[in-house]
């Protein structure tokens, strides 16, 4: 016990992940190259991402391409 706190009781603080533009483009390209919906799901699971990431990144890229 140190200062009234047990070492096992340390607080874990979640950290929000950030992704580079290069990584986002790479994932969107890989997803667009998928032939089956299950392949997109496998990609997202492999990378630890959610479909909302892909949706947001596609919108971001679409906005960049329109400019």
HELIX and SHEET records of a PDB file:
HELIX    1   1 UNK A    7  UNK A    9  5                                   3    
HELIX    2   2 UNK A   21  UNK A   33  1                                  13    
HELIX    3   3 UNK A   37  UNK A   47  1                                  11    
HELIX    4   4 UNK A   51  UNK A   66  1                                  16    
END                                                                             
